[in-house]
Amino acid sequence: MSVLRGVISGFGEVAVQAHLPGWRARHGVRLQAIHDPVAARRHLAINLGLNLRVYDDLALMLDGESPDFVDITSPPAFHAAAAHLALEAGAHVLVEKPLCLGAAEFERLAAYARAQSRVLFCAHNWQFAPAYKKAYELINSGRIGVPRYISLVRLRGQPSGTMRAKPSARDPSRGTSTLPVSDDGWRLAAGTGGGILLDHGWHAFYLIHWLMGLDPLQLGKTTTNREPLSLSAYLGYPPGSTIDDLADLRLINPAGLLAGIYLSWRSPVRRTSATLYGDWGLLEIDGARVSLTTRDGFIEDHSVADAPDDSYHRPWFGDLIALFLEAIAEGPDGPLVRRNHAEVRFALAATISGRSSASDRGITKPLL
């Protein structure tokens, strides 16, 4: 088996804490270089002493390294340009969520990846959280019957990385200056793809698609007779800010309420929880605690072992790498890429409809 040569573009904290150690621990992969336009992040990469080449320009790195894959962990507004450059260079691409910011933008990238015979894949890491893997196993084995409703709650006191200094950032695709953000401070900047709906909402949307087994044909108008899913949303903002720090959403299918999502950066404590029921049972998740209550009232404990909850989830990244490499082996038209792209389309449609609904006083909007 030949060794795959890879590079990382964007060296913020998620790259430092999860992606870098994950790739270095993986057999059959050799990480060669790191790119970041911010001098402080490049200095950090150099000072780690890992014998990796460090670049300030993505195009130069792609030309100099000729990688088999590129792992993109830059701020969201730069994902599409970086992914296109990587595909153009003949590399497979793994992109941190959100893969990009627009539906048409994604379809162009997906089409280009197919034309290049390369895999474009979004890092949906919460599918590898032990509690949610256990929930998926229980659902998939029929323990709750047909899933009918899911509620997802994510409470945080602030966005990740907001306590750090804010050196100047530059467009990672070309190296030209844009606006000041920190390595993780993009979450509070509109120009880099900030806001809780995009940051945490993306996780919620792909988890709903995955756990509830949603049919991608229910998005917008299709050739079937199915009615599209719809969504209503409220977004909250701090005084004087245009960056949402609270989101309350309801996802509705023709049979009634399908999902509720509550996201907040205003909480005094950090909590991640979910409730899901079907015809035969109720699943409840609170951190690593998982319980199944059957229709007859019997409670089963399915709790799991997991590392302490943080923003980077290093223990899960090995499983994500394995899935990405499996997708590469299957190819751009394989089932793993098709499923991942269906989740991306759903997350984009829900994000766009959520913003539209919130700007229109919560009026229900179809997912297009």
C-alpha positions as CSV (number, residue, x, y, z in Angstrom):
1,M,0.0,0.0,0.0
2,S,1.5,3.4,-1.0
3,V,1.7,6.2,1.5
4,L,-0.6,9.1,1.0
5,R,1.1,12.5,1.2
6,G,-1.0,15.3,2.8
7,V,-0.9,18.9,3.8
8,I,-3.0,21.2,6.1
9,S,-4.3,24.6,5.0
10,G,-5.2,26.7,8.0
11,F,-3.4,26.2,11.3
12,G,-5.9,27.4,13.9
13,E,-6.6,25.5,17.1
14,V,-8.8,22.8,15.6
15,A,-5.8,21.9,13.4
16,V,-3.3,22.1,16.3
17,Q,-5.5,20.2,18.8
18,A,-7.2,17.5,16.6
19,H,-6.2,17.4,12.9
20,L,-2.4,17.5,13.3
21,P,-2.1,14.8,16.0
22,G,-4.7,12.7,14.2
23,W,-2.8,12.6,10.9
24,R,0.5,12.0,12.6
25,A,-0.9,9.0,14.4
26,R,-2.3,7.5,11.2
27,H,-0.4,4.7,9.4
28,G,-0.1,4.9,5.7
29,V,-0.2,8.7,5.7
30,R,2.7,11.2,5.7
31,L,1.9,14.8,6.6
32,Q,4.4,17.0,4.7
33,A,3.5,20.7,5.1
34,I,1.3,23.3,6.8
35,H,0.0,26.5,5.3
36,D,-1.3,29.6,7.2
37,P,-1.3,33.2,6.1
38,V,-1.0,34.5,9.7
39,A,2.6,34.8,10.8
40,A,1.9,33.9,14.4
41,R,0.3,30.6,13.3
42,R,3.2,29.8,11.0
43,H,5.7,30.5,13.9
44,L,3.7,28.1,16.1
45,A,3.9,25.4,13.4
46,I,7.7,25.9,13.0
47,N,8.3,26.0,16.8
48,L,6.5,22.6,17.2
49,G,9.6,21.1,15.7
50,L,7.8,18.5,13.7
51,N,10.0,18.7,10.6
52,L,7.1,20.0,8.4
53,R,7.5,22.6,5.8
54,V,5.5,25.8,6.5
55,Y,4.1,28.1,3.8
56,D,2.3,31.5,3.8
57,D,0.7,30.8,0.4
58,L,-1.6,27.9,-0.5
59,A,-0.9,27.9,-4.2
60,L,2.9,27.8,-3.5
61,M,2.4,24.9,-1.1
62,L,0.3,22.9,-3.6
63,D,2.9,23.5,-6.3
64,G,5.8,22.6,-4.1
65,E,4.3,19.6,-2.4
66,S,2.0,18.0,-5.0
67,P,-0.1,16.4,-2.2
68,D,-2.5,13.5,-2.5
69,F,-4.9,15.2,-0.1
70,V,-5.4,18.7,1.5
71,D,-7.0,19.1,4.9
72,I,-8.7,22.6,5.0
73,T,-9.2,24.1,8.4
74,S,-9.2,27.8,7.6
75,P,-12.2,30.1,8.5
76,P,-15.4,29.2,6.6
77,A,-15.4,32.1,4.2
78,F,-12.1,30.8,2.7
79,H,-13.1,27.1,2.3
80,A,-14.5,27.3,-1.2
81,A,-11.5,29.0,-2.8
82,A,-9.0,26.8,-0.9
83,A,-11.0,23.6,-1.9
84,H,-11.1,24.7,-5.6
85,L,-7.3,25.3,-5.6
86,A,-6.7,21.9,-4.0
87,L,-8.9,20.1,-6.5
88,E,-7.3,22.0,-9.3
89,A,-3.9,20.7,-8.1
90,G,-5.2,17.1,-8.3
91,A,-5.7,16.5,-4.5
92,H,-8.5,14.9,-2.6
93,V,-10.0,17.4,-0.1
94,L,-11.2,17.2,3.5
95,V,-12.9,20.4,4.6
96,E,-13.8,21.5,8.2
97,K,-17.5,22.4,8.5
98,P,-19.1,24.3,7.0
99,L,-17.8,23.1,3.7
100,C,-18.8,26.4,2.1
101,L,-21.3,29.2,2.5
102,G,-23.7,28.8,-0.5
103,A,-25.6,26.0,-2.2
104,A,-24.6,27.0,-5.7
105,E,-21.0,27.3,-4.6
106,F,-21.2,23.8,-3.2
107,E,-22.7,22.3,-6.4
108,R,-19.9,23.9,-8.5
109,L,-17.2,22.4,-6.2
110,A,-18.9,19.0,-6.2
111,A,-19.1,19.0,-10.0
112,Y,-15.5,20.0,-10.2
113,A,-14.4,17.3,-7.8
114,R,-16.2,14.7,-10.0
115,A,-14.6,16.1,-13.1
116,Q,-11.2,15.9,-11.5
117,S,-12.0,12.3,-10.2
118,R,-11.2,13.5,-6.7
119,V,-13.1,13.2,-3.4
120,L,-14.5,16.4,-1.7
121,F,-15.5,15.6,1.9
122,C,-16.8,17.6,4.8
123,A,-15.6,16.8,8.3
124,H,-18.8,15.8,10.2
125,N,-17.0,14.8,13.3
126,W,-20.0,14.6,15.7
127,Q,-21.0,11.4,13.9
128,F,-18.0,9.9,15.8
129,A,-18.9,11.1,19.2
130,P,-19.4,7.9,21.2
131,A,-22.8,8.9,22.5
132,Y,-24.2,9.7,19.0
133,K,-22.6,6.6,17.5
134,K,-24.4,4.6,20.2
135,A,-27.7,6.4,19.4
136,Y,-27.2,5.6,15.7
137,E,-26.6,1.9,16.5
138,L,-29.8,1.7,18.6
139,I,-31.9,3.5,16.0
140,N,-30.4,1.4,13.2
141,S,-31.2,-1.8,15.0
142,G,-34.8,-0.8,15.3
143,R,-34.9,-0.3,19.1
144,I,-37.0,2.9,18.9
145,G,-39.0,2.0,15.8
146,V,-39.4,4.6,13.1
147,P,-37.7,7.9,14.3
148,R,-40.4,10.6,14.7
149,Y,-38.8,13.6,16.5
150,I,-35.4,14.9,17.6
151,S,-34.4,17.8,19.8
152,L,-30.8,19.0,19.9
153,V,-29.5,21.5,22.5
154,R,-26.1,23.0,22.5
155,L,-25.3,25.5,25.3
156,R,-22.0,27.4,25.5
157,G,-20.8,30.4,27.4
158,Q,-19.0,31.9,24.4
159,P,-17.6,30.9,21.0
160,S,-14.4,28.9,20.9
161,G,-11.2,30.9,20.7
162,T,-12.6,34.3,21.6
163,M,-10.1,35.0,24.3
164,R,-7.1,34.9,22.0
165,A,-5.3,37.9,20.4
166,K,-6.3,38.8,16.9
167,P,-3.5,39.0,14.4
168,S,-4.2,39.9,10.8
169,A,-5.7,37.2,8.7
170,R,-5.3,36.9,4.9
171,D,-7.1,35.0,2.2
172,P,-5.4,31.5,2.3
173,S,-5.8,31.0,-1.4
174,R,-3.7,34.0,-2.4
175,G,-2.2,35.6,0.7
176,T,-3.8,39.0,0.4
177,S,-4.9,40.9,3.5
178,T,-8.6,41.0,4.3
179,L,-9.7,41.6,7.9
180,P,-8.4,41.0,11.4
181,V,-9.5,37.9,13.2
182,S,-7.8,35.4,15.5
183,D,-7.3,31.7,14.6
184,D,-10.7,31.0,16.0
185,G,-12.2,34.5,16.3
186,W,-13.8,34.1,12.9
187,R,-16.9,32.9,14.8
188,L,-17.5,36.6,15.8
189,A,-16.8,38.1,12.3
190,A,-19.4,38.3,9.6
191,G,-16.8,38.4,6.9
192,T,-15.3,35.1,7.8
193,G,-18.5,33.1,8.3
194,G,-19.3,33.7,11.9
195,G,-22.4,33.2,14.0
196,I,-23.8,30.3,16.0
197,L,-26.2,29.2,13.3
198,L,-23.4,28.4,11.0
199,D,-21.0,27.2,13.7
200,H,-23.2,24.9,15.8
201,G,-26.2,24.7,13.5
202,W,-24.2,22.8,10.8
203,H,-23.5,20.1,13.4
204,A,-27.2,19.9,14.4
205,F,-28.4,19.7,10.8
206,Y,-26.1,16.9,9.6
207,L,-26.9,14.9,12.9
208,I,-30.6,15.3,12.2
209,H,-30.1,14.1,8.6
210,W,-28.0,11.1,9.8
211,L,-30.0,10.0,12.9
212,M,-33.5,10.5,11.4
213,G,-32.6,8.9,8.1
214,L,-33.9,11.8,6.0
215,D,-34.6,11.4,2.3
216,P,-32.6,14.0,0.4
217,L,-35.5,14.1,-2.1
218,Q,-37.5,16.0,0.5
219,L,-35.4,19.1,-0.1
220,G,-37.2,21.6,-2.2
221,K,-39.1,20.6,-5.4
222,T,-38.5,17.1,-6.6
223,T,-39.8,14.7,-9.3
224,T,-41.7,12.9,-6.5
225,N,-45.0,13.9,-4.9
226,R,-43.3,14.5,-1.6
227,E,-43.9,17.9,0.0
228,P,-40.6,19.7,0.9
229,L,-39.4,20.1,4.5
230,S,-39.8,23.5,6.0
231,L,-38.2,25.5,8.8
232,S,-38.9,28.4,11.1
233,A,-36.2,30.2,13.1
234,Y,-35.5,32.9,15.6
235,L,-31.9,34.3,15.8
236,G,-30.7,36.4,18.7
237,Y,-27.9,39.0,18.6
238,P,-25.9,40.8,21.3
239,P,-26.5,44.6,21.6
240,G,-24.9,46.4,18.7
241,S,-23.8,43.2,16.9
242,T,-24.8,41.6,13.6
243,I,-23.4,38.2,14.7
244,D,-26.1,35.8,16.0
245,D,-25.3,34.2,19.4
246,L,-28.6,32.4,19.8
247,A,-30.7,30.3,17.5
248,D,-34.1,28.6,18.1
249,L,-35.3,26.5,15.1
250,R,-38.2,24.2,14.2
251,L,-37.9,21.7,11.3
252,I,-41.3,20.6,10.0
253,N,-42.2,17.8,7.7
254,P,-45.7,17.2,6.1
255,A,-46.6,14.9,9.1
256,G,-45.8,17.5,11.7
257,L,-42.9,18.7,13.8
258,L,-39.7,16.7,13.0
259,A,-37.0,18.5,15.0
260,G,-36.2,21.3,17.4
261,I,-32.8,22.9,17.7
262,Y,-31.7,25.3,20.4
263,L,-28.2,26.9,20.3
264,S,-26.7,29.5,22.6
265,W,-23.5,31.2,23.4
266,R,-25.1,32.9,26.4
267,S,-25.3,29.9,28.8
268,P,-23.5,29.9,32.2
269,V,-22.6,26.3,31.7
270,R,-21.5,24.0,28.8
271,R,-24.1,21.3,27.9
272,T,-24.7,19.1,24.8
273,S,-27.9,17.1,24.9
274,A,-30.4,15.4,22.6
275,T,-33.8,13.7,22.9
276,L,-35.2,11.5,20.2
277,Y,-38.2,9.2,20.1
278,G,-39.8,6.8,17.7
279,D,-42.9,4.5,17.8
280,W,-41.3,2.1,20.3
281,G,-38.9,4.1,22.5
282,L,-37.3,7.3,23.7
283,L,-33.5,8.0,23.5
284,E,-32.0,10.7,25.8
285,I,-28.4,11.9,25.5
286,D,-26.6,14.2,28.0
287,G,-22.9,14.4,27.4
288,A,-21.7,10.7,27.6
289,R,-24.9,9.5,29.3
290,V,-27.3,7.6,27.0
291,S,-30.6,6.1,28.1
292,L,-33.3,4.2,26.2
293,T,-36.8,4.2,27.6
294,T,-39.0,1.5,26.0
295,R,-42.7,1.9,25.4
296,D,-43.5,-0.3,28.5
297,G,-41.4,2.1,30.7
298,F,-38.3,0.0,31.1
299,I,-35.1,2.2,31.2
300,E,-31.8,0.9,29.7
301,D,-28.5,2.6,30.4
302,H,-26.3,2.8,27.3
303,S,-23.8,5.4,28.5
304,V,-20.4,5.5,26.9
305,A,-16.9,6.4,27.8
306,D,-15.6,9.7,26.2
307,A,-13.0,12.3,26.7
308,P,-14.1,15.5,28.5
309,D,-16.2,17.7,26.2
310,D,-14.2,20.5,24.6
311,S,-14.2,22.4,21.3
312,Y,-11.7,20.2,19.4
313,H,-12.6,16.5,20.1
314,R,-9.2,15.0,19.3
315,P,-10.3,11.4,20.1
316,W,-12.9,11.4,17.3
317,F,-10.6,12.5,14.5
318,G,-9.0,9.1,13.9
319,D,-12.4,7.7,12.9
320,L,-13.0,10.7,10.7
321,I,-9.7,10.1,8.9
322,A,-10.5,6.5,8.4
323,L,-13.9,7.4,6.8
324,F,-12.2,10.0,4.5
325,L,-9.6,7.4,3.4
326,E,-12.3,4.9,2.8
327,A,-14.2,7.5,0.7
328,I,-11.0,8.1,-1.3
329,A,-10.8,4.3,-2.0
330,E,-14.4,4.3,-3.1
331,G,-14.0,7.3,-5.4
332,P,-16.0,10.5,-5.9
333,D,-19.2,8.6,-6.9
334,G,-19.1,6.2,-4.0
335,P,-21.8,5.8,-1.3
336,L,-19.7,7.6,1.4
337,V,-19.3,10.7,-0.7
338,R,-23.0,10.6,-1.8
339,R,-24.1,10.4,1.8
340,N,-21.7,13.2,2.9
341,H,-22.8,15.5,0.1
342,A,-26.5,14.8,1.0
343,E,-25.7,16.0,4.5
344,V,-23.9,19.0,3.2
345,R,-26.9,20.0,1.0
346,F,-29.3,19.6,3.9
347,A,-27.1,21.7,6.2
348,L,-26.8,24.4,3.6
349,A,-30.5,24.4,2.8
350,A,-31.4,24.6,6.5
351,T,-28.9,27.4,7.2
352,I,-30.2,29.4,4.3
353,S,-33.9,28.9,5.1
354,G,-33.1,29.6,8.8
355,R,-31.6,33.0,8.1
356,S,-34.5,33.8,5.7
357,S,-37.1,32.8,8.3
358,A,-35.4,34.7,11.1
359,S,-35.2,37.9,8.9
360,D,-38.9,37.5,8.2
361,R,-40.0,37.3,11.9
362,G,-40.0,33.5,12.0
363,I,-42.3,32.8,9.1
364,T,-41.9,29.2,8.0
365,K,-39.8,28.7,4.9
366,P,-39.3,25.7,2.7
367,L,-35.9,24.1,2.5
368,L,-34.7,24.7,-1.0
